[in-house]
Amino acid sequence: MNLELQGKSVLITGGSKGIGLACARAFAAEGCRVQIASRSRERLEEAKKLLGGQATTHAADLRDAKALRALAEACADVDILVNNAGDIPGGTIEAVDEARWRHAWELKVFGYVNLTRELFARMKARQSGVIVNVIGMAGEHPSFEYVCGSMANAGLGAFTKAMGKGSTAFGVRVLGVHPPATRTDRIIPLMKAAAKEKLIGTGSFGQMIEPEQVADMVAFLASARAGKLSGVMVNLGS
């Protein structure tokens, strides 16, 4: 299927591995000009090689307000933003103390909100743009053993719906994807923290999909094929 994305510019946060890298590959295959952001310069260079050298890289820690604004400035003209960077630990409320909780949310919650704030304003001025938030099924199926992530994902789902309901008045669409457990290097420690022997087959860890499946949906939602959709979350699990 031709998604009519040829020549579009896309910024993907957390783009050096996992779902983010899969998204970069999907958009590159559609002829997009791909930009990826990550904290690790080394991983970004490895990802660029995997993308055949056809990507612009940005080393930035989105917990740092100055670095986030610099990234937004460098990518001010992107047509598509994919918010994907996140590293929320598993564990119960007793296992995740306030410092770890705040540290996690600075990236996954406030990173999404703040980068959206920066780039939505630019898209609004151009009357054109798409923002896709990669969030997680724990937002729909909260888990006692993943309480920090469940709360973050539920909030980001609401953020996506709220933004998307009003953004179309300015030519901008905002959508989101809730992947279930996805086969990346993060899933094993998360499942261990969630006492996987009790959760296999149930809740947010009850199924496993591939990063490419998430990426295909993200690319579709960003395309003109989904041009009537905004303010919706697409659940990739059940």
TITIZA-689217 format. One record per residue: y, x negated, z of N, C-alpha, C in turn; residue in one letter; residue number from 0. Coordinates in pm, 1 decimal, always signed. Layout:
# TITIZA-689217
NODE      n.py      n.px      n.pz     ca.py     ca.px     ca.pz      c.py      c.px      c.pz  type  seq
NODE         Y         X         Z         Y         X         Z         Y         X         Z     A  NUM
...
***
This chain:
# TITIZA-689217
NODE      n.py      n.px      n.pz     ca.py     ca.px     ca.pz      c.py      c.px      c.pz  type  seq
NODE    -119.2     -83.7      +0.0      +0.0      +0.0      +0.0    +124.9     -87.7      +0.0     M    0
NODE    +215.7     -59.4     -91.7    +342.9    -131.1     -96.3    +437.1     -69.2      +5.6     N    1
NODE    +473.2    -144.7    +107.5    +560.4     -93.2    +212.3    +709.1    -107.0    +179.3     L    2
NODE    +739.1    -161.3     +63.0    +877.5    -173.2     +16.6    +963.0    -254.1    +114.8     E    3
NODE    +903.5    -360.4    +166.8    +973.1    -447.8    +261.4   +1018.8    -579.1    +198.7     L    4
NODE    +991.3    -595.3     +70.2   +1025.7    -719.2      +1.4   +1172.2    -755.9     +24.0     Q    5
NODE   +1195.0    -879.1     +71.4   +1330.4    -928.3     +88.8   +1396.9    -892.6    +221.0     G    6
NODE   +1331.9    -808.6    +301.4   +1388.0    -773.2    +431.5   +1377.7    -891.3    +527.2     K    7
NODE   +1473.2    -899.2    +618.3   +1471.8   -1004.2    +720.0   +1424.3    -945.3    +851.7     S    8
NODE   +1331.2   -1013.7    +918.1   +1272.1    -962.6   +1041.9   +1270.9   -1070.4   +1148.7     V    9
NODE   +1307.3   -1032.9   +1270.0   +1296.0   -1121.3   +1386.3   +1186.8   -1067.7   +1477.3     L   10
NODE   +1093.1   -1154.8   +1512.9    +981.7   -1117.6   +1599.8    +985.8   -1205.4   +1723.3     I   11
NODE   +1003.8   -1146.4   +1840.4    +999.3   -1224.9   +1963.0    +854.2   -1239.8   +2008.1     T   12
NODE    +827.1   -1346.6   +2081.6    +687.2   -1375.3   +2114.4    +606.7   -1395.7   +1988.1     G   13
NODE    +669.8   -1457.1   +1888.4    +610.7   -1464.3   +1754.8    +521.7   -1583.1   +1727.7     G   14
NODE    +495.7   -1665.4   +1828.4    +418.9   -1788.1   +1802.9    +268.3   -1770.9   +1819.7     S   15
NODE    +225.3   -1655.5   +1873.1     +81.7   -1635.7   +1895.2     +51.8   -1486.8   +1910.8     K   16
NODE     -76.3   -1454.7   +1916.4    -120.7   -1319.9   +1946.9     -65.0   -1213.6   +1853.9     G   17
NODE     -21.8   -1102.2   +1911.7     +30.9    -991.0   +1833.2    +154.3   -1033.1   +1754.6     I   18
NODE    +240.9   -1112.6   +1816.1    +362.4   -1155.5   +1747.7    +333.9   -1234.8   +1622.1     G   19
NODE    +240.5   -1328.2   +1629.4    +203.0   -1407.2   +1512.3    +138.0   -1319.3   +1406.2     L   20
NODE     +55.2   -1225.4   +1449.7      -6.3   -1131.8   +1354.6    +100.8   -1049.9   +1283.9     A   21
NODE    +204.6   -1007.9   +1357.7    +316.1    -935.3   +1296.2    +387.4   -1023.9   +1194.0     C   22
NODE    +409.2   -1149.3   +1229.2    +474.8   -1241.9   +1136.9    +395.5   -1254.3   +1007.7     A   23
NODE    +265.5   -1263.0   +1019.6    +180.4   -1271.8    +900.7    +190.5   -1145.1    +816.8     R   24
NODE    +188.5   -1030.7    +883.1    +194.2    -903.3    +811.9    +325.4    -888.8    +735.4     A   25
NODE    +435.8    -921.6    +799.2    +565.6    -910.2    +732.2    +580.2   -1014.5    +621.7     F   26
NODE    +528.9   -1135.4    +644.4    +533.9   -1238.3    +540.4    +455.3   -1193.8    +417.3     A   27
NODE    +340.8   -1130.0    +440.3    +258.4   -1081.5    +329.8    +330.1    -973.8    +249.0     A   28
NODE    +424.0    -904.5    +312.8    +500.7    -800.3    +244.3    +626.5    -856.1    +177.0     E   29
NODE    +643.9    -987.7    +185.3    +757.9   -1050.0    +119.4    +884.4   -1054.7    +201.5     G   30
NODE    +870.8   -1042.5    +331.8    +988.0   -1047.7    +420.6   +1028.5   -1191.6    +451.1     C   31
NODE   +1152.9   -1206.9    +489.7   +1202.9   -1334.5    +541.7   +1183.0   -1330.0    +692.8     R   32
NODE   +1088.2   -1410.3    +739.4   +1040.7   -1400.3    +877.4   +1108.9   -1501.9    +967.4     V   33
NODE   +1153.8   -1454.1   +1083.6   +1206.6   -1539.6   +1189.0   +1127.5   -1509.4   +1316.3     Q   34
NODE   +1081.8   -1614.5   +1383.0   +1002.8   -1595.6   +1504.3   +1067.6   -1670.4   +1620.5     I   35
NODE   +1060.5   -1608.5   +1736.9   +1118.1   -1668.7   +1857.3   +1011.0   -1682.6   +1963.9     A   36
NODE   +1019.2   -1790.4   +2040.1    +925.5   -1817.5   +2148.3    +986.7   -1924.9   +2237.8     S   37
NODE    +934.0   -1936.5   +2358.9    +984.3   -2040.6   +2448.0    +936.8   -2179.9   +2407.0     R   38
NODE    +820.8   -2188.2   +2342.0    +757.5   -2317.3   +2314.4    +786.1   -2366.4   +2172.8     S   39
NODE    +858.4   -2476.5   +2160.8    +883.1   -2535.6   +2029.0    +752.8   -2578.2   +1963.2     R   40
NODE    +662.1   -2631.6   +2042.8    +535.2   -2678.6   +1988.6    +455.5   -2562.9   +1926.5     E   41
NODE    +446.4   -2452.1   +1998.8    +373.5   -2337.9   +1945.2    +443.5   -2278.4   +1823.6     R   42
NODE    +575.7   -2282.5   +1824.0    +649.6   -2232.4   +1708.4    +619.0   -2315.1   +1584.3     L   43
NODE    +611.6   -2445.7   +1600.0    +579.9   -2531.5   +1486.0    +437.9   -2506.5   +1436.5     E   44
NODE    +345.7   -2485.6   +1529.4    +208.2   -2453.3   +1489.9    +203.7   -2320.3   +1414.4     E   45
NODE    +279.3   -2222.5   +1464.7    +283.2   -2091.8   +1399.2    +344.8   -2102.4   +1260.0     A   46
NODE    +449.3   -2181.6   +1247.5    +513.4   -2199.5   +1117.3    +415.8   -2256.5   +1015.2     K   47
NODE    +333.3   -2351.0   +1058.7    +231.4   -2407.6    +969.6    +132.3   -2300.5    +927.0     K   48
NODE     +91.4   -2217.0   +1022.6      -3.0   -2109.0    +990.9     +57.2   -2008.0    +893.9     L   49
NODE    +190.0   -1999.7    +894.5    +260.5   -1909.3    +803.5    +298.8   -1978.3    +673.0     L   50
NODE    +240.1   -2094.1    +649.6    +266.3   -2166.0    +525.8    +405.2   -2224.4    +517.5     G   51
NODE    +466.8   -2245.8    +633.6    +601.5   -2301.7    +636.1    +710.0   -2200.7    +605.8     G   52
NODE    +670.2   -2077.0    +580.4    +766.2   -1973.5    +541.3    +814.3   -1892.7    +661.1     Q   53
NODE    +879.7   -1960.1    +751.9    +936.0   -1891.2    +868.4   +1046.3   -1976.8    +928.8     A   54
NODE   +1146.2   -1908.9    +983.4   +1250.6   -1976.5   +1060.0   +1216.8   -1960.5   +1206.8     T   55
NODE   +1223.7   -2069.0   +1281.9   +1182.8   -2064.7   +1422.2   +1303.9   -2076.9   +1515.0     T   56
NODE   +1290.4   -2012.4   +1631.3   +1395.9   -2016.8   +1733.7   +1330.0   -2037.4   +1869.3     H   57
NODE   +1354.3   -2150.3   +1932.0   +1303.1   -2174.8   +2066.1   +1402.9   -2116.7   +2166.0     A   58
NODE   +1359.6   -2014.0   +2238.4   +1451.7   -1947.6   +2330.9   +1373.4   -1878.4   +2440.8     A   59
NODE   +1421.2   -1892.0   +2562.8   +1366.8   -1818.0   +2676.2   +1453.7   -1694.3   +2694.5     D   60
NODE   +1399.7   -1578.6   +2664.3   +1479.0   -1455.6   +2666.8   +1512.3   -1408.6   +2807.7     L   61
NODE   +1462.6   -1478.4   +2908.9   +1508.2   -1451.6   +3045.6   +1648.7   -1507.7   +3068.4     R   62
NODE   +1686.6   -1600.9   +2985.3   +1816.1   -1668.8   +2995.0   +1917.2   -1592.0   +2909.6     D   63
NODE   +2017.1   -1532.2   +2972.3   +2113.5   -1448.5   +2901.3   +2186.2   -1525.7   +2790.8     A   64
NODE   +2221.5   -1650.4   +2818.8   +2292.1   -1731.1   +2719.0   +2202.5   -1758.5   +2598.7     K   65
NODE   +2075.9   -1790.7   +2623.6   +1982.1   -1816.7   +2514.4   +1957.3   -1690.1   +2432.6     A   66
NODE   +1949.0   -1576.4   +2501.6   +1927.4   -1449.5   +2430.3   +2045.2   -1417.6   +2339.6     L   67
NODE   +2166.2   -1434.5   +2389.0   +2284.0   -1406.8   +2306.1   +2292.6   -1502.3   +2188.0     R   68
NODE   +2253.4   -1627.7   +2209.7   +2253.5   -1725.2   +2100.0   +2152.3   -1686.4   +1993.0     A   69
NODE   +2036.4   -1636.6   +2035.2   +1936.0   -1590.1   +1940.0   +1990.1   -1471.6   +1859.7     L   70
NODE   +2052.6   -1376.6   +1928.8   +2109.2   -1259.8   +1861.0   +2215.1   -1301.2   +1759.8     A   71
NODE   +2294.8   -1399.5   +1794.9   +2398.1   -1448.2   +1703.1   +2335.4   -1514.0   +1580.9     E   72
NODE   +2230.6   -1593.9   +1604.1   +2163.7   -1663.2   +1493.6   +2092.8   -1565.6   +1400.3     A   73
NODE   +2053.0   -1450.0   +1455.8   +1977.0   -1351.3   +1377.3   +2056.2   -1222.1   +1359.7     C   74
NODE   +2186.5   -1233.2   +1355.0   +2274.3   -1116.0   +1355.9   +2250.0   -1022.4   +1238.6     A   75
NODE   +2203.4   -1075.1   +1127.3   +2190.6    -994.3   +1006.2   +2049.8    -943.1    +980.2     D   76
NODE   +1959.4    -954.7   +1076.7   +1822.8    -909.8   +1050.1   +1818.0    -759.2   +1025.2     V   77
NODE   +1727.6    -719.7    +937.1   +1705.9    -577.6    +907.3   +1612.8    -513.8   +1009.2     D   78
NODE   +1521.7    -595.8   +1064.7   +1417.1    -544.3   +1153.0   +1406.3    -635.3   +1275.0     I   79
NODE   +1402.6    -573.9   +1392.5   +1374.3    -645.4   +1516.7   +1241.9    -595.7   +1571.7     L   80
NODE   +1151.2    -687.6   +1601.0   +1026.0    -654.1   +1668.8   +1031.0    -717.7   +1806.8     V   81
NODE   +1050.4    -635.2   +1908.5   +1044.9    -682.8   +2047.0    +899.2    -691.4   +2089.5     N   82
NODE    +856.0    -811.4   +2121.0    +714.2    -830.7   +2152.3    +690.3    -927.4   +2267.6     N   83
NODE    +789.9   -1006.2   +2304.3    +769.8   -1110.2   +2406.3    +745.9   -1047.8   +2543.5     A   84
NODE    +640.5   -1091.1   +2608.3    +612.4   -1041.3   +2742.6    +496.2   -1115.3   +2805.0     G   85
NODE    +499.3   -1127.5   +2936.3    +395.1   -1200.6   +3008.2    +385.1   -1144.7   +3149.5     D   86
NODE    +343.0   -1018.5   +3159.3    +337.3    -953.0   +3289.5    +200.7    -977.1   +3353.3     I   87
NODE    +198.0   -1023.7   +3476.7     +69.9   -1054.1   +3541.3      -4.3    -927.7   +3583.3     P   88
NODE    -136.1    -938.7   +3585.2    -216.5    -832.6   +3643.1    -216.4    -843.8   +3794.1     G   89
NODE    -261.3    -737.8   +3859.4    -270.8    -740.6   +4005.2    -215.2    -614.9   +4068.1     G   90
NODE    -257.6    -589.6   +4189.9    -208.7    -475.7   +4266.3     -70.2    -506.3   +4322.8     T   91
NODE      -9.2    -408.4   +4386.1    +123.3    -429.1   +4443.8    +119.5    -536.0   +4553.3     I   92
NODE      +6.0    -552.3   +4617.3      -7.6    -655.8   +4719.9     -21.8    -794.3   +4658.9     E   93
NODE     -73.2    -800.0   +4536.6     -96.9    -929.3   +4472.9     +25.3    -983.1   +4398.7     A   94
NODE    +113.4    -892.8   +4355.3    +231.9    -934.2   +4278.2    +354.8    -920.3   +4367.0     V   95
NODE    +405.6   -1031.7   +4414.2    +520.1   -1025.6   +4505.3    +649.5   -1000.1   +4427.3     D   96
NODE    +758.0    -983.0   +4500.2    +884.3    -946.4   +4436.3    +931.7   -1051.4   +4336.9     E   97
NODE    +916.0   -1177.8   +4369.9    +962.8   -1284.1   +4280.9    +888.4   -1281.0   +4147.9     A   98
NODE    +755.0   -1267.0   +4152.7    +676.5   -1260.9   +4028.0    +707.9   -1134.1   +3950.1     R   99
NODE    +728.1   -1023.7   +4021.1    +758.9    -895.9   +3957.9    +890.7    -906.0   +3880.4     W  100
NODE    +994.4    -956.7   +3947.2   +1124.5    -970.1   +3882.2   +1119.2   -1068.4   +3765.2     R  101
NODE   +1046.1   -1177.6   +3783.9   +1033.3   -1277.4   +3677.6    +969.8   -1215.2   +3552.9     H  102
NODE    +866.5   -1134.8   +3572.2    +798.2   -1069.4   +3460.2    +890.2    -971.1   +3389.4     A  103
NODE    +962.4    -892.9   +3466.8   +1049.2    -791.6   +3407.3   +1170.6    -851.3   +3337.6     W  104
NODE   +1214.3    -967.9   +3380.2   +1326.9   -1033.0   +3313.0   +1295.1   -1057.4   +3165.8     E  105
NODE   +1167.9   -1084.2   +3135.8   +1128.2   -1108.1   +2997.5   +1090.0    -978.8   +2926.8     L  106
NODE    +993.7    -905.3   +2982.8    +938.4    -790.5   +2909.2   +1031.1    -670.0   +2910.1     K  107
NODE   +1097.8    -643.0   +3021.6   +1184.8    -525.0   +3029.4   +1327.6    -560.6   +2986.0     V  108
NODE   +1391.5    -650.7   +3059.8   +1530.4    -680.8   +3028.4   +1544.5    -760.8   +2898.8     F  109
NODE   +1442.5    -836.6   +2863.1   +1444.3    -904.1   +2733.2   +1452.1    -802.9   +2619.6     G  110
NODE   +1370.3    -697.5   +2626.3   +1372.9    -592.1   +2524.6   +1508.8    -521.2   +2525.4     Y  111
NODE   +1552.4    -481.3   +2643.8   +1677.3    -404.5   +2655.4   +1796.2    -486.7   +2605.5     V  112
NODE   +1806.0    -610.1   +2649.7   +1923.3    -690.1   +2617.2   +1928.8    -732.6   +2471.1     N  113
NODE   +1813.7    -765.5   +2412.4   +1814.2    -802.3   +2270.7   +1839.5    -678.8   +2184.2     L  114
NODE   +1786.1    -564.7   +2226.2   +1817.1    -440.4   +2155.4   +1966.7    -411.6   +2161.8     T  115
NODE   +2026.3    -428.2   +2279.3   +2170.3    -404.6   +2293.8   +2249.4    -490.2   +2194.9     R  116
NODE   +2213.5    -617.7   +2186.2   +2285.3    -710.1   +2098.0   +2268.2    -673.8   +1950.7     E  117
NODE   +2145.2    -649.7   +1908.4   +2121.0    -629.9   +1765.5   +2143.0    -486.3   +1721.1     L  118
NODE   +2125.8    -389.7   +1812.3   +2155.5    -251.0   +1775.7   +2302.8    -236.9   +1737.5     F  119
NODE   +2391.7    -301.7   +1810.0   +2534.6    -293.5   +1779.9   +2563.1    -343.7   +1638.6     A  120
NODE   +2494.4    -449.7   +1598.9   +2515.2    -504.5   +1464.6   +2455.5    -413.1   +1358.0     R  121
NODE   +2337.0    -358.1   +1386.5   +2275.0    -264.5   +1292.7   +2359.1    -138.2   +1277.6     M  122
NODE   +2409.6     -90.7   +1388.7   +2495.4     +28.5   +1388.9   +2618.4      +5.8   +1300.8     K  123
NODE   +2678.2    -111.4   +1311.2   +2796.4    -142.3   +1230.2   +2763.0    -142.7   +1081.7     A  124
NODE   +2639.0    -181.2   +1046.5   +2596.4    -183.8    +906.1   +2537.6     -50.0    +862.1     R  125
NODE   +2512.6     +39.4    +960.8   +2449.1    +169.3    +932.5   +2308.6    +151.0    +874.9     Q  126
NODE   +2238.2     +49.4    +925.9   +2104.5     +21.1    +874.2   +2029.0     -71.1    +969.0     S  127
NODE   +1900.2     -40.6    +990.4   +1817.6    -128.4   +1071.3   +1703.1     -54.1   +1136.9     G  128
NODE   +1602.6    -131.1   +1178.1   +1485.5     -75.7   +1246.6   +1450.9    -166.3   +1364.1     V  129
NODE   +1422.0    -105.7   +1477.7   +1375.8    -178.7   +1595.7   +1240.2    -122.2   +1634.3     I  130
NODE   +1139.6    -209.1   +1643.1   +1005.1    -167.7   +1683.6    +968.1    -241.5   +1811.1     V  131
NODE    +935.4    -166.4   +1914.4    +897.8    -224.8   +2043.5    +746.0    -221.5   +2060.2     N  132
NODE    +687.0    -336.9   +2079.9    +543.4    -346.3   +2108.4    +529.5    -343.9   +2260.4     V  133
NODE    +466.5    -240.3   +2312.9    +470.5    -219.5   +2458.3    +329.1    -227.8   +2518.1     I  134
NODE    +255.6    -119.5   +2527.2    +120.6    -128.2   +2583.1     +73.8      +3.5   +2641.4     G  135
NODE     -56.3     +31.3   +2626.3    -114.3    +159.0   +2667.2    -108.0    +183.1   +2817.2     M  136
NODE     -87.0     +78.5   +2895.2     -72.9     +99.4   +3039.9     +45.9    +188.7   +3071.7     A  137
NODE    +139.9    +198.6   +2977.2    +252.0    +289.0   +2995.4    +210.7    +434.6   +2990.1     G  138
NODE     +99.9    +462.6   +2920.8     +46.2    +598.3   +2912.2     -66.5    +620.8   +3012.0     E  139
NODE    -138.0    +513.3   +3043.6    -251.3    +521.8   +3136.3    -232.6    +417.2   +3245.6     H  140
NODE    -148.1    +445.3   +3344.1    -117.9    +346.8   +3448.9    -243.0    +304.3   +3525.0     P  141
NODE    -242.0    +179.1   +3566.1    -356.1    +122.4   +3636.8    -312.7     +67.0   +3772.1     S  142
NODE    -388.0     +96.8   +3873.8    -362.5     +43.4   +4008.2    -362.3    -108.2   +4005.7     F  143
NODE    -451.8    -166.3   +3924.9    -467.9    -311.4   +3919.3    -372.2    -378.4   +3821.0     E  144
NODE    -289.0    -299.4   +3755.2    -187.9    -355.1   +3663.3     -56.8    -279.5   +3684.9     Y  145
NODE     -17.3    -268.5   +3810.3     +93.8    -181.9   +3846.9    +227.2    -231.0   +3792.2     V  146
NODE    +249.6    -360.0   +3793.3    +375.1    -414.5   +3742.3    +390.2    -385.9   +3592.9     C  147
NODE    +283.0    -408.1   +3517.7    +285.0    -382.3   +3373.9    +288.9    -234.3   +3341.3     G  148
NODE    +218.1    -153.3   +3420.0    +216.9      -8.7   +3395.1    +357.0     +49.3   +3407.2     S  149
NODE    +426.5      +8.7   +3512.3    +562.3     +59.1   +3535.9    +658.4     +10.3   +3427.9     M  150
NODE    +648.0    -117.0   +3390.6    +733.2    -172.1   +3285.6    +710.5    -100.3   +3153.5     A  151
NODE    +584.9     -80.2   +3118.1    +553.2     -19.0   +2989.3    +596.8    +126.8   +2983.0     N  152
NODE    +580.5    +199.3   +3093.9    +626.4    +338.3   +3097.8    +777.5    +344.2   +3077.7     A  153
NODE    +849.4    +255.1   +3143.8    +994.1    +251.9   +3129.7   +1038.0    +216.2   +2988.8     G  154
NODE    +969.5    +119.5   +2927.2   +1005.6     +79.8   +2791.5    +972.5    +189.4   +2690.1     L  155
NODE    +866.6    +266.2   +2717.8    +837.0    +380.5   +2631.9    +950.0    +482.1   +2636.3     G  156
NODE   +1000.2    +510.9   +2756.3   +1112.4    +603.7   +2771.2   +1238.1    +547.7   +2705.7     A  157
NODE   +1260.5    +418.1   +2721.2   +1374.9    +351.2   +2658.3   +1369.2    +367.9   +2506.5     F  158
NODE   +1251.6    +347.3   +2450.2   +1233.2    +359.2   +2305.7   +1261.8    +500.9   +2257.4     T  159
NODE   +1208.3    +598.9   +2328.0   +1229.5    +738.2   +2288.4   +1376.0    +777.3   +2299.6     K  160
NODE   +1440.2    +736.1   +2408.1   +1580.9    +769.6   +2428.3   +1669.0    +706.4   +2320.7     A  161
NODE   +1647.1    +577.3   +2294.0   +1725.9    +509.4   +2191.1   +1703.3    +572.7   +2054.4     M  162
NODE   +1577.7    +598.6   +2023.2   +1544.0    +649.4   +1890.8   +1593.8    +789.3   +1863.2     G  163
NODE   +1616.3    +866.9   +1967.7   +1666.8   +1003.0   +1948.0   +1811.4   +1002.9   +1898.9     K  164
NODE   +1889.5    +904.6   +1942.5   +2029.6    +901.9   +1903.6   +2064.0    +801.5   +1795.9     G  165
NODE   +1977.0    +703.2   +1774.7   +2010.4    +592.2   +1685.0   +2020.2    +632.6   +1539.2     S  166
NODE   +1948.1    +737.7   +1499.7   +1948.2    +777.0   +1358.4   +2085.2    +823.4   +1311.3     T  167
NODE   +2168.9    +867.7   +1403.0   +2305.3    +907.7   +1365.8   +2384.5    +789.5   +1311.0     A  168
NODE   +2336.0    +669.0   +1338.9   +2404.2    +547.3   +1295.0   +2320.5    +469.6   +1193.0     F  169
NODE   +2220.1    +535.3   +1135.5   +2139.1    +471.5   +1031.9   +2033.1    +376.9   +1083.6     G  170
NODE   +2004.7    +383.0   +1213.4   +1909.1    +290.5   +1275.6   +1791.8    +370.0   +1332.4     V  171
NODE   +1672.1    +319.6   +1312.0   +1553.0    +380.8   +1371.1   +1499.2    +291.5   +1482.5     R  172
NODE   +1453.3    +353.3   +1591.5   +1391.8    +281.2   +1703.4   +1258.6    +347.4   +1733.3     V  173
NODE   +1152.1    +268.7   +1729.5   +1017.2    +319.9   +1749.4    +937.9    +223.7   +1836.0     L  174
NODE    +819.4    +265.0   +1876.5    +736.5    +176.8   +1956.9    +588.7    +195.6   +1932.4     G  175
NODE    +513.3     +95.6   +1972.2    +367.8     +96.2   +1960.5    +308.3     +65.3   +2097.3     V  176
NODE    +209.4    +143.8   +2135.9    +134.2    +117.0   +2258.6      -4.5     +65.8   +2219.5     H  177
NODE     -25.4     -67.0   +2214.4    -160.9    -117.0   +2190.6    -245.5    -107.2   +2317.4     P  178
NODE    -375.0     -83.4   +2301.2    -464.7    -101.1   +2415.8    -492.3    -250.2   +2432.9     P  179
NODE    -592.5    -285.9   +2511.1    -629.4    -426.6   +2525.4    -651.8    -486.9   +2387.0     A  180
NODE    -587.7    -599.7   +2362.0    -591.3    -662.8   +2229.6    -646.2    -803.9   +2243.7     T  181
NODE    -725.3    -844.9   +2146.7    -794.9    -972.6   +2155.7    -698.4   -1089.4   +2136.3     R  182
NODE    -631.6   -1127.6   +2244.3    -540.5   -1242.2   +2243.6    -576.2   -1333.0   +2360.6     T  183
NODE    -505.1   -1445.5   +2371.0    -537.7   -1539.4   +2478.8    -493.2   -1489.4   +2616.3     D  184
NODE    -420.8   -1377.9   +2622.1    -377.5   -1322.5   +2750.5    -479.3   -1227.3   +2811.3     R  185
NODE    -571.0   -1175.4   +2731.4    -649.3   -1060.4   +2776.9    -750.0   -1096.7   +2885.8     I  186
NODE    -810.4   -1215.5   +2879.0    -913.0   -1249.3   +2977.5    -856.4   -1258.5   +3119.4     I  187
NODE    -746.2   -1334.5   +3140.7    -691.6   -1336.3   +3277.6    -643.4   -1199.6   +3324.0     P  188
NODE    -590.6   -1118.8   +3233.5    -547.9    -984.7   +3272.8    -666.3    -899.8   +3316.4     L  189
NODE    -773.4    -908.1   +3242.4    -890.7    -827.1   +3275.3    -955.8    -875.0   +3404.5     M  190
NODE    -952.4   -1004.2   +3427.7   -1004.1   -1055.4   +3554.4    -918.9   -1004.9   +3670.1     K  191
NODE    -786.6   -1010.1   +3652.2    -697.7    -964.4   +3758.6    -715.0    -816.0   +3786.2     A  192
NODE    -757.0    -742.8   +3683.2    -775.0    -598.7   +3698.0    -916.2    -561.5   +3741.0     A  193
NODE    -993.8    -659.5   +3787.3   -1132.2    -633.5   +3829.8   -1209.1    -566.2   +3717.0     A  194
NODE   -1226.7    -639.6   +3606.4   -1277.3    -579.6   +3483.8   -1413.3    -512.6   +3499.1     K  195
NODE   -1490.8    -555.9   +3594.6   -1622.1    -491.8   +3610.1   -1609.9    -344.5   +3645.6     E  196
NODE   -1494.5    -303.4   +3696.2   -1472.9    -163.4   +3730.0   -1398.8     -89.2   +3619.6     K  197
NODE   -1334.3    -166.3   +3527.7   -1246.0    -101.4   +3431.9   -1299.7     -97.0   +3290.1     L  198
NODE   -1403.9    -172.3   +3257.8   -1457.2    -168.0   +3123.2   -1499.9     -25.7   +3092.0     I  199
NODE   -1447.6     +25.2   +2980.4   -1479.9    +161.3   +2939.0   -1384.1    +265.5   +2991.7     G  200
NODE   -1286.8    +226.1   +3074.3   -1192.5    +323.1   +3127.5   -1051.8    +267.1   +3125.3     T  201
NODE    -953.0    +356.5   +3132.8    -814.1    +315.9   +3150.7    -762.5    +226.9   +3040.4     G  202
NODE    -657.1    +148.7   +3071.5    -588.2     +71.0   +2970.2    -668.9     -48.6   +2922.6     S  203
NODE    -777.4     -84.0   +2990.2    -861.1    -195.4   +2947.9    -993.9    -145.2   +2890.0     F  204
NODE    -998.7     -18.1   +2853.1   -1126.1     +41.5   +2813.6   -1167.4     +17.2   +2670.9     G  205
NODE   -1086.5     -49.5   +2589.7   -1122.3     -75.0   +2451.7   -1050.7    -201.0   +2406.7     Q  206
NODE   -1098.2    -257.2   +2297.4   -1041.2    -381.1   +2249.2   -1013.5    -368.5   +2099.8     M  207
NODE    -891.5    -404.4   +2058.6    -861.2    -406.2   +1916.9    -810.1    -544.9   +1879.9     I  208
NODE    -791.8    -567.1   +1750.6    -747.7    -696.6   +1701.2    -595.5    -698.0   +1684.1     E  209
NODE    -532.2    -814.8   +1698.0    -386.4    -823.2   +1679.7    -340.9    -771.7   +1544.3     P  210
NODE    -423.1    -793.4   +1442.8    -386.6    -750.8   +1307.7    -373.7    -599.0   +1296.5     E  211
NODE    -451.0    -526.3   +1376.7    -440.9    -381.1   +1375.2    -306.1    -335.0   +1429.8     Q  212
NODE    -259.6    -403.4   +1531.6    -127.4    -372.9   +1585.9     -20.1    -408.8   +1483.8     V  213
NODE     -34.5    -525.4   +1423.8     +64.9    -572.9   +1327.5     +77.7    -479.3   +1207.9     A  214
NODE     -33.4    -426.8   +1161.5     -28.3    -335.5   +1047.1     +53.5    -210.3   +1080.1     D  215
NODE     +36.8    -159.3   +1201.0    +113.3     -41.7   +1241.2    +260.7     -75.0   +1256.7     M  216
NODE    +291.2    -190.9   +1313.4    +430.7    -231.7   +1329.6    +499.2    -241.7   +1193.1     V  217
NODE    +433.2    -305.2   +1097.3    +491.1    -319.6    +963.6    +512.1    -183.4    +898.2     A  218
NODE    +414.8     -94.3    +914.2    +428.4     +40.0    +857.5    +547.8    +112.6    +918.5     F  219
NODE    +561.0    +108.3   +1049.5    +670.7    +179.0   +1116.2    +806.9    +123.5   +1075.7     L  220
NODE    +812.1      -5.3   +1045.9    +937.7     -67.9   +1006.0    +974.2     -38.4    +861.5     A  221
NODE    +881.3     +17.7    +787.0    +900.6     +36.9    +643.5    +959.8    +172.8    +610.0     S  222
NODE   +1000.7    +187.0    +484.9   +1053.8    +314.3    +435.8    +947.9    +423.1    +435.3     A  223
NODE    +821.2    +383.8    +436.1    +712.3    +483.0    +440.4    +718.2    +566.2    +567.7     R  224
NODE    +776.0    +510.9    +671.7    +791.3    +582.3    +799.6    +937.2    +617.1    +824.3     A  225
NODE   +1013.2    +630.6    +717.1   +1157.3    +644.7    +726.1   +1208.5    +766.3    +799.7     G  226
NODE   +1124.1    +865.4    +821.1   +1166.2    +985.6    +893.5   +1134.4    +977.3   +1042.8     K  227
NODE   +1072.3    +868.5   +1085.0   +1029.8    +856.3   +1224.1   +1128.1    +773.2   +1305.7     L  228
NODE   +1163.5    +824.5   +1421.8   +1244.1    +750.1   +1518.0   +1226.6    +816.9   +1653.4     S  229
NODE   +1233.8    +736.7   +1759.4   +1219.4    +791.3   +1893.7   +1078.2    +832.0   +1927.2     G  230
NODE    +981.6    +771.6   +1860.5    +841.0    +805.0   +1886.1    +764.2    +680.4   +1928.5     V  231
NODE    +660.5    +703.6   +2007.5    +565.7    +599.1   +2044.6    +432.7    +629.6   +1978.0     M  232
NODE    +375.3    +530.7   +1913.6    +245.2    +547.0   +1851.0    +140.3    +481.9   +1940.3     V  233
NODE     +46.6    +561.3   +1991.7     -59.9    +510.0   +2076.5    -176.1    +463.3   +1989.4     N  234
NODE    -213.2    +337.9   +2005.4    -324.9    +283.0   +1928.3    -456.6    +288.6   +2005.4     L  235
NODE    -453.3    +348.4   +2122.3    -574.7    +369.1   +2202.0    -576.7    +511.9   +2251.8     G  236
NODE    -667.4    +537.7   +2342.6    -678.4    +674.4   +2394.6    -697.0    +671.7   +2546.8     S  237
***
